[in-house]
Amino acid sequence: MKVTLQRTSPNYRQKLSTQRIMRDLTIALLVIVAYTLFYYYYNYLSNEPFIQVALMFVVSLVVAFATEIVWAYMHKQNILDYLKSSFPWITAIILVLTLPIGTPLYVVGISSFIAIFLGKLVYGGFGQNIFNPALVGRVVAHLAFSSDLIATATPSGVDVSSSATPITMMAATNWLGGEGFTYSLTDLFFGSHTGALGETCIILLLILGIVMILRKVIDARIPVSYLLTVVILSEVFAVINGLDLLTYPLYHLCLGGLMFGAFFMATDPVTSPTSPQGKIIYGVGLGFLTMIIRLKANYPEGVLFSILIMNMLTPLIDSLILGRIDTKIAQKWLSIVAVLAVSIVCVAGISYTIKSEVEAEELAAKEEAEEAARIAEEEANKADWTYVETTDDGYVMEVSGFGSSMKVAVQIDGDTITSVKVLEYAGETAGYGKDLIENGEVPNDSSKADVATTFVETVFGGNLNSDDVDDIDVSTGATKTSTGIVNAIKGALEQAEIGG
């Protein structure tokens, strides 16, 4: 495609009529409808999901036609001629394709009425609306009935509990993906996931989009600039957060209704700019707002609101661009680059804040885990000692030994353990514990002799610092006995701290 910013002369006659454009658009939408019905028929044992989807289209179409007919009748217009030039089925089909399968039929009906009446008719009908009518109905459904928009279907019918869609799952990971995101690119390319009905096979949407561009049904500048901006901004996010530069942008392109919105909603000729330069700026703005909403807003999908916001800015874009001299091509490209540069700077700033937040969360989680482990260890150690009494020998603690309990007296002076005496003990197998306590050695296990000697000198030497207790090696060959003695010291230190 050759991208040009020059405008054709005013007397150029458009080869494509509105009827031809809407006919081709209708055919493309019907292909998506057919694929959606096939998907829910083929992939589920029950017919209930298929029937639910079919009924959603029927309800939306019936309400849309009824609303337009009543409007035409009230304004004394020929109903058939009016419908032929109003194309209510386009709005009705697009609306349903933005809804998840579990949407109640009454919500579909209300949304369809609002899309036609408030989104189009109140402005004077087709060609005079300032917002995409289908998105007006969709945003009302989101704001008023968000809890009813369920994206899950099961073989027994429409489930009442919604599961995480790919985009909500990705948003839950701060858009970093990783282990918290379980969908593959293959799942997304072929539509093997929950979500809106229009979030179907990405390959199918691409094919239909390219066909519509070749047949000049839509202007390529809008979807190309939109999708390219998303790719550039997602690359910026990936670079800052150390993500894969090849696959990460592909995930953004496949998530949510981005692909469907780029080809079937953002390209609405009534609500998008008319000049070539304006269309590109419009597409860049769409990509920027989509990424901003995705990365920072509570609502993970940015396509819906980005299109509505840019619809609102379309008159401003046209007023700033229309009437400018076509020869100033350099200035026009400069303005486009400037808008893109501002978008990159903003997303880069957001990317750094997200990176900082994630690092802070990881650090806090690590510290919390370490603190929990420390508390758990202390609690476990508490169970290993019991305070008995305080005598002239110090705090008498009862602890677990080999085969039975031990009583150990620990005398403390400030931060120093000045005396440790084992008052009662049973000893371990072959007298290991008895030899350790009485002789300071474990003669039947020469490999532990050095450890046993060090243990006795450290514990019974009379100058053990309280900060060194945790570092004592208890692998003396009489492990239960040495562990019990160390636990008695810890218990005594705790008793001294509380002033018992």
C-alpha positions as CSV (number, residue, x, y, z in Angstrom):
1,M,0.0,0.0,0.0
2,K,1.3,3.4,-0.9
3,V,0.8,5.8,1.9
4,T,0.1,9.3,0.7
5,L,-1.0,12.4,2.5
6,Q,-2.3,14.2,-0.5
7,R,-6.0,14.8,-0.9
8,T,-7.9,14.1,-4.1
9,S,-9.6,17.0,-5.8
10,P,-13.1,17.9,-4.8
11,N,-14.6,16.9,-8.1
12,Y,-13.2,13.4,-8.0
13,R,-16.1,11.0,-8.3
14,Q,-16.1,8.1,-5.8
15,K,-16.2,4.8,-7.6
16,L,-17.7,3.0,-4.6
17,S,-21.2,3.8,-3.6
18,T,-22.4,3.7,0.0
19,Q,-24.6,0.7,-0.9
20,R,-21.6,-1.2,-2.3
21,I,-19.4,-0.4,0.8
22,M,-22.1,-1.5,3.2
23,R,-22.8,-4.7,1.2
24,D,-19.2,-5.7,1.4
25,L,-19.0,-4.9,5.0
26,T,-22.2,-6.9,5.7
27,I,-20.6,-9.9,3.9
28,A,-17.5,-9.7,6.0
29,L,-19.5,-9.4,9.2
30,L,-21.6,-12.4,8.2
31,V,-18.4,-14.5,7.7
32,I,-17.4,-13.7,11.3
33,V,-21.0,-14.5,12.5
34,A,-20.8,-17.9,10.6
35,Y,-17.4,-18.7,12.2
36,T,-18.6,-17.8,15.6
37,L,-21.7,-20.0,15.3
38,F,-19.6,-22.8,13.9
39,Y,-17.1,-22.4,16.8
40,Y,-19.7,-22.7,19.5
41,Y,-21.5,-25.6,17.7
42,Y,-18.4,-27.6,17.0
43,N,-16.5,-27.2,20.3
44,Y,-19.3,-28.0,22.7
45,L,-21.2,-31.2,23.3
46,S,-24.3,-29.3,24.1
47,N,-26.2,-27.1,21.6
48,E,-27.0,-24.5,24.3
49,P,-23.9,-22.3,23.6
50,F,-24.7,-22.3,19.9
51,I,-28.4,-21.5,20.6
52,Q,-27.4,-18.7,23.0
53,V,-25.1,-17.0,20.4
54,A,-27.8,-17.4,17.7
55,L,-30.4,-15.8,19.9
56,M,-28.1,-12.9,20.8
57,F,-27.9,-12.0,17.1
58,V,-31.6,-12.5,16.6
59,V,-32.6,-10.3,19.5
60,S,-30.2,-7.5,18.5
61,L,-31.4,-7.5,14.9
62,V,-35.1,-7.5,15.8
63,V,-34.7,-4.7,18.3
64,A,-32.5,-2.6,15.9
65,F,-35.0,-3.1,13.0
66,A,-38.0,-2.3,15.3
67,T,-36.4,0.9,16.5
68,E,-35.6,2.1,13.0
69,I,-39.1,1.2,11.7
70,V,-40.8,3.1,14.5
71,W,-38.5,6.1,13.9
72,A,-39.3,6.0,10.1
73,Y,-43.0,5.7,10.8
74,M,-43.0,8.7,13.3
75,H,-41.2,10.8,10.7
76,K,-43.6,9.7,7.9
77,Q,-40.9,8.2,5.7
78,N,-41.1,5.1,3.5
79,I,-40.0,2.3,5.8
80,L,-38.3,0.1,3.2
81,D,-36.5,3.0,1.6
82,Y,-35.4,4.3,5.0
83,L,-34.1,0.9,6.1
84,K,-32.1,0.5,2.9
85,S,-30.2,3.7,3.6
86,S,-29.9,3.3,7.4
87,F,-28.3,-0.1,7.6
88,P,-29.5,-1.1,11.1
89,W,-28.1,-4.6,10.7
90,I,-24.5,-3.4,10.6
91,T,-24.9,-1.8,14.1
92,A,-26.8,-4.8,15.5
93,I,-24.2,-7.4,14.3
94,I,-21.2,-5.4,15.4
95,L,-22.8,-4.8,18.8
96,V,-23.2,-8.5,19.4
97,L,-19.7,-9.3,18.3
98,T,-18.4,-7.0,21.1
99,L,-20.4,-8.9,23.8
100,P,-19.4,-12.2,25.5
101,I,-21.5,-15.3,25.1
102,G,-23.0,-15.2,28.6
103,T,-24.7,-11.8,28.1
104,P,-28.4,-12.1,29.0
105,L,-30.8,-11.5,26.1
106,Y,-32.5,-8.6,27.8
107,V,-29.1,-6.9,28.1
108,V,-28.6,-7.5,24.3
109,G,-32.0,-6.0,23.6
110,I,-31.4,-2.9,25.7
111,S,-28.0,-2.3,24.3
112,S,-29.2,-2.7,20.7
113,F,-32.0,-0.1,21.3
114,I,-29.5,2.3,22.9
115,A,-27.0,1.8,20.1
116,I,-29.6,2.6,17.4
117,F,-31.6,5.3,19.2
118,L,-29.0,7.2,21.3
119,G,-26.0,6.3,19.1
120,K,-27.5,7.2,15.7
121,L,-31.1,8.4,15.5
122,V,-31.0,11.3,17.9
123,Y,-28.2,12.8,15.8
124,G,-30.4,12.6,12.7
125,G,-29.8,9.1,11.5
126,F,-27.1,7.4,9.4
127,G,-24.2,9.6,8.4
128,Q,-24.8,12.3,11.1
129,N,-23.8,10.4,14.2
130,I,-20.6,11.5,16.0
131,F,-20.0,8.2,17.8
132,N,-19.8,4.7,16.5
133,P,-23.4,3.5,17.4
134,A,-22.5,-0.1,18.3
135,L,-19.9,1.2,20.8
136,V,-22.4,3.5,22.4
137,G,-24.6,0.4,23.1
138,R,-21.6,-1.6,24.2
139,V,-20.4,1.1,26.7
140,V,-23.9,1.3,28.2
141,A,-23.9,-2.5,28.6
142,H,-20.5,-2.3,30.3
143,L,-21.4,0.5,32.7
144,A,-24.9,-0.7,33.6
145,F,-24.7,-4.5,33.3
146,S,-21.0,-5.4,33.8
147,S,-21.7,-8.1,36.3
148,D,-24.0,-9.8,33.7
149,L,-21.4,-9.9,30.9
150,I,-20.2,-13.5,31.4
151,A,-17.6,-14.8,29.0
152,T,-17.8,-18.6,29.8
153,A,-19.8,-21.3,28.1
154,T,-19.8,-25.0,29.2
155,P,-21.2,-28.1,27.6
156,S,-24.2,-27.8,29.9
157,G,-25.0,-24.3,28.8
158,V,-23.9,-20.8,29.8
159,D,-22.1,-20.9,33.1
160,V,-23.0,-18.5,35.8
161,S,-19.4,-17.9,36.9
162,S,-17.0,-16.2,34.6
163,S,-13.5,-17.4,34.0
164,A,-10.6,-15.2,33.3
165,T,-10.4,-14.1,29.7
166,P,-6.9,-13.7,28.1
167,I,-6.9,-10.0,28.5
168,T,-8.0,-10.0,32.2
169,M,-5.4,-12.7,32.9
170,M,-2.7,-10.6,31.2
171,A,-3.8,-7.5,33.1
172,A,-3.5,-9.4,36.4
173,T,0.2,-9.8,35.7
174,N,0.7,-6.1,35.3
175,W,0.9,-6.8,31.5
176,L,4.2,-8.7,32.1
177,G,2.9,-12.2,31.2
178,G,5.0,-15.0,32.5
179,E,3.7,-17.9,34.6
180,G,0.5,-15.9,35.4
181,F,-0.6,-16.0,31.7
182,T,-1.4,-19.5,30.4
183,Y,-2.6,-18.8,26.9
184,S,-0.3,-19.4,23.9
185,L,-0.2,-17.4,20.7
186,T,-1.8,-20.3,18.9
187,D,-4.8,-20.1,21.3
188,L,-5.1,-16.5,20.5
189,F,-4.6,-16.8,16.7
190,F,-7.3,-19.4,16.4
191,G,-9.7,-18.0,19.0
192,S,-9.5,-20.9,21.4
193,H,-10.4,-18.9,24.4
194,T,-13.2,-17.0,26.2
195,G,-14.0,-13.4,25.5
196,A,-16.2,-11.3,23.2
197,L,-17.7,-13.1,20.2
198,G,-15.7,-10.8,17.9
199,E,-12.4,-11.9,19.5
200,T,-12.5,-15.0,17.3
201,C,-9.9,-16.3,14.9
202,I,-7.3,-13.5,14.5
203,I,-6.2,-15.0,11.2
204,L,-9.8,-14.7,9.9
205,L,-10.0,-11.1,11.0
206,L,-6.7,-10.3,9.2
207,I,-7.9,-11.9,6.0
208,L,-11.2,-10.1,6.1
209,G,-9.4,-6.8,6.9
210,I,-7.0,-7.2,4.0
211,V,-9.9,-8.1,1.6
212,M,-11.8,-5.0,2.7
213,I,-8.7,-2.8,2.2
214,L,-8.1,-4.2,-1.3
215,R,-11.8,-3.7,-2.2
216,K,-11.5,-0.1,-0.8
217,V,-14.3,-0.8,1.7
218,I,-12.1,0.7,4.5
219,D,-9.1,3.0,4.4
220,A,-5.9,1.2,5.3
221,R,-4.4,4.2,7.0
222,I,-6.5,3.8,10.1
223,P,-6.0,0.1,10.9
224,V,-2.3,0.1,9.8
225,S,-1.4,3.2,11.9
226,Y,-3.5,1.9,14.8
227,L,-1.9,-1.6,14.9
228,L,1.6,-0.2,14.2
229,T,1.3,2.2,17.0
230,V,0.3,-0.6,19.4
231,V,3.3,-2.6,18.2
232,I,5.8,0.3,18.7
233,L,4.4,1.2,22.2
234,S,4.4,-2.5,23.3
235,E,8.0,-2.8,22.1
236,V,8.8,0.2,24.3
237,F,7.2,-1.5,27.3
238,A,9.0,-4.8,26.5
239,V,12.4,-3.1,26.3
240,I,12.0,-1.4,29.7
241,N,10.6,-4.5,31.4
242,G,13.0,-7.0,29.8
243,L,10.3,-8.9,27.9
244,D,10.6,-10.8,24.6
245,L,10.7,-8.2,21.8
246,L,9.2,-10.5,19.2
247,T,6.3,-12.3,20.9
248,Y,5.2,-9.6,23.4
249,P,3.8,-7.1,20.7
250,L,2.0,-10.1,19.1
251,Y,0.2,-10.8,22.3
252,H,-1.0,-7.2,22.4
253,L,-2.3,-7.5,18.8
254,C,-4.2,-10.7,19.6
255,L,-5.6,-9.7,22.9
256,G,-9.1,-8.4,23.4
257,G,-11.0,-6.7,20.6
258,L,-8.0,-4.9,19.1
259,M,-8.0,-6.6,15.7
260,F,-11.8,-6.5,15.4
261,G,-11.9,-2.9,16.5
262,A,-9.1,-1.8,14.1
263,F,-10.8,-3.2,11.0
264,F,-14.5,-3.0,11.8
265,M,-15.1,-0.2,14.3
266,A,-12.3,2.4,14.0
267,T,-12.7,2.6,10.2
268,D,-16.3,3.8,10.3
269,P,-16.2,6.6,7.7
270,V,-18.9,8.6,9.5
271,T,-17.0,8.9,12.8
272,S,-13.4,9.0,11.6
273,P,-11.4,11.9,10.0
274,T,-11.7,12.5,6.3
275,S,-8.2,13.6,5.4
276,P,-5.3,11.2,4.9
277,Q,-3.2,12.9,7.5
278,G,-6.1,13.0,9.9
279,K,-6.7,9.3,9.5
280,I,-3.1,8.5,10.4
281,I,-3.1,10.8,13.4
282,Y,-6.5,9.3,14.4
283,G,-4.9,5.8,14.2
284,V,-1.9,6.8,16.3
285,G,-4.2,8.3,18.9
286,L,-6.2,5.1,19.0
287,G,-3.0,3.0,19.6
288,F,-1.8,5.5,22.3
289,L,-5.1,5.5,24.2
290,T,-5.5,1.7,23.9
291,M,-2.1,1.2,25.5
292,I,-2.6,3.8,28.2
293,I,-5.9,2.3,29.2
294,R,-4.6,-1.2,29.1
295,L,-1.5,-0.5,31.2
296,K,-2.9,1.9,33.8
297,A,-6.7,1.8,33.9
298,N,-8.9,-0.5,36.0
299,Y,-10.6,-1.7,32.8
300,P,-8.1,-3.9,30.9
301,E,-9.5,-3.5,27.4
302,G,-8.7,-0.1,25.9
303,V,-10.2,-0.5,22.4
304,L,-13.8,0.4,23.3
305,F,-13.1,3.7,25.1
306,S,-10.2,4.7,22.8
307,I,-12.4,4.6,19.7
308,L,-15.2,6.6,21.5
309,I,-12.6,9.2,22.7
310,M,-11.1,9.6,19.2
311,N,-14.6,9.8,17.7
312,M,-15.1,12.8,19.9
313,L,-11.8,14.3,18.7
314,T,-12.5,13.7,15.0
315,P,-14.0,17.2,14.4
316,L,-11.0,18.8,16.1
317,I,-8.6,16.8,13.9
318,D,-10.5,17.7,10.8
319,S,-10.7,21.4,11.7
320,L,-6.9,21.5,12.2
321,I,-6.0,19.7,9.0
322,L,-8.7,20.3,6.3
323,G,-7.9,23.2,4.0
324,R,-4.1,22.9,4.6
325,I,-1.9,23.1,1.5
326,D,-1.1,19.6,0.1
327,T,2.4,20.6,-0.8
328,K,3.6,20.8,2.8
329,I,4.1,17.1,3.0
330,A,7.2,17.3,5.3
331,Q,5.3,19.3,7.9
332,K,2.4,16.8,7.8
333,W,4.8,13.8,8.4
334,L,6.5,15.9,11.1
335,S,3.1,16.4,12.9
336,I,2.5,12.6,12.7
337,V,5.9,11.8,14.1
338,A,5.4,14.4,16.9
339,V,2.2,12.7,18.0
340,L,3.9,9.3,17.9
341,A,6.9,10.6,19.9
342,V,4.6,12.0,22.6
343,S,2.9,8.6,22.8
344,I,6.3,6.8,23.1
345,V,7.4,9.2,25.9
346,C,4.2,8.7,27.9
347,V,4.2,4.9,27.6
348,A,7.9,4.8,28.5
349,G,7.1,6.7,31.6
350,I,4.2,4.4,32.5
351,S,6.4,1.4,31.8
352,Y,9.0,2.6,34.3
353,T,6.4,3.2,37.0
354,I,5.0,-0.3,36.4
355,K,8.5,-1.8,36.6
356,S,9.1,0.1,39.9
357,E,5.8,-1.1,41.3
358,V,6.5,-4.7,40.3
359,E,10.0,-4.6,41.8
360,A,8.6,-3.0,45.0
361,E,5.9,-5.7,45.2
362,E,8.4,-8.5,44.7
363,L,10.7,-7.0,47.4
364,A,7.8,-6.7,49.8
365,A,6.7,-10.2,49.0
366,K,10.2,-11.5,49.6
367,E,10.5,-9.6,52.9
368,E,7.0,-10.9,54.0
369,A,8.0,-14.4,53.2
370,E,11.3,-14.1,55.1
371,E,9.4,-12.6,58.1
372,A,6.8,-15.4,57.9
373,A,9.6,-18.0,57.8
374,R,11.3,-16.3,60.8
375,I,8.1,-16.3,62.8
376,A,7.4,-19.9,61.9
377,E,10.8,-20.9,63.0
378,E,10.4,-19.0,66.3
379,E,7.0,-20.7,66.9
380,A,8.5,-24.0,66.1
381,N,11.4,-23.4,68.5
382,K,9.0,-22.3,71.2
383,A,7.4,-25.7,71.2
384,D,10.8,-27.2,72.0
385,W,11.2,-25.5,75.4
386,T,9.2,-24.9,78.6
387,Y,10.2,-22.6,81.4
388,V,10.3,-24.5,84.7
389,E,11.7,-22.1,87.4
390,T,14.5,-19.7,88.2
391,T,17.2,-20.9,90.6
392,D,20.7,-19.8,91.6
393,D,21.9,-21.6,88.5
394,G,19.7,-19.5,86.3
395,Y,16.6,-20.1,84.2
396,V,15.7,-23.8,84.3
397,M,14.2,-24.9,81.0
398,E,12.7,-28.3,80.1
399,V,13.5,-29.3,76.5
400,S,13.3,-32.4,74.3
401,G,16.3,-34.8,74.4
402,F,16.9,-38.3,73.2
403,G,14.2,-40.6,74.5
404,S,13.0,-38.2,77.2
405,S,13.1,-34.6,78.2
406,M,16.1,-32.7,79.6
407,K,16.3,-30.0,82.2
408,V,18.9,-27.3,81.5
409,A,19.8,-24.3,83.7
410,V,21.0,-21.2,81.9
411,Q,22.5,-18.2,83.6
412,I,22.5,-14.9,81.7
413,D,24.3,-11.6,82.3
414,G,23.2,-9.0,79.8
415,D,24.0,-10.3,76.3
416,T,26.2,-13.1,77.6
417,I,25.3,-16.7,78.6
418,T,27.6,-17.1,81.6
419,S,26.7,-20.7,82.6
420,V,25.0,-23.7,81.1
421,K,24.3,-26.7,83.2
422,V,22.5,-29.9,82.1
423,L,20.6,-31.0,85.3
424,E,18.7,-34.0,83.9
425,Y,19.3,-36.0,80.8
426,A,18.9,-39.5,79.4
427,G,21.7,-39.5,76.8
428,E,21.6,-40.9,73.3
429,T,22.3,-44.3,71.8
430,A,25.6,-45.8,72.9
431,G,25.9,-43.0,75.5
432,Y,26.6,-40.3,72.9
433,G,24.6,-37.6,74.7
434,K,26.1,-38.6,78.1
435,D,29.6,-38.5,76.7
436,L,29.0,-35.1,75.1
437,I,27.7,-33.6,78.3
438,E,30.1,-35.2,80.8
439,N,33.3,-35.6,78.7
440,G,32.9,-33.1,75.9
441,E,33.4,-35.8,73.3
442,V,31.7,-38.4,71.2
443,P,34.3,-41.3,71.2
444,N,32.3,-43.7,69.0
445,D,31.9,-41.2,66.2
446,S,35.4,-39.7,65.5
447,S,34.1,-37.9,62.4
448,K,32.1,-35.6,64.8
449,A,34.8,-35.2,67.4
450,D,35.9,-31.7,66.3
451,V,32.3,-30.5,66.2
452,A,31.5,-32.0,69.6
453,T,34.6,-30.4,71.1
454,T,33.7,-27.0,69.6
455,F,30.1,-27.3,70.8
456,V,31.2,-28.0,74.4
457,E,33.8,-25.2,74.4
458,T,31.2,-22.8,72.9
459,V,28.2,-23.7,75.1
460,F,29.8,-24.6,78.4
461,G,32.7,-22.1,78.2
462,G,30.8,-19.3,80.0
463,N,31.2,-16.5,77.4
464,L,28.7,-17.3,74.7
465,N,27.1,-14.1,73.2
466,S,23.3,-14.2,72.6
467,D,23.8,-13.2,69.0
468,D,25.9,-16.3,68.3
469,V,23.3,-18.9,69.5
470,D,21.7,-19.4,66.1
471,D,25.1,-20.2,64.5
472,I,26.0,-23.1,66.9
473,D,26.6,-26.3,64.9
474,V,24.5,-29.1,66.6
475,S,25.7,-31.9,64.3
476,T,27.9,-33.4,67.1
477,G,26.9,-37.0,66.7
478,A,24.5,-36.5,69.6
479,T,22.2,-34.2,67.7
480,K,19.0,-34.5,69.8
481,T,21.0,-33.7,73.0
482,S,22.9,-30.8,71.5
483,T,19.8,-29.4,69.8
484,G,17.9,-29.6,73.2
485,I,20.7,-27.7,74.9
486,V,20.6,-24.9,72.3
487,N,16.8,-24.7,72.5
488,A,17.1,-24.4,76.3
489,I,19.5,-21.4,75.8
490,K,17.0,-19.8,73.3
491,G,14.2,-20.3,75.8
492,A,16.2,-18.8,78.6
493,L,17.1,-15.7,76.5
494,E,13.4,-15.3,75.7
495,Q,12.5,-15.7,79.4
496,A,15.1,-13.1,80.4
497,E,13.8,-10.7,77.8
498,I,10.3,-10.8,79.2
499,G,11.6,-10.4,82.7
500,G,10.3,-13.8,83.9
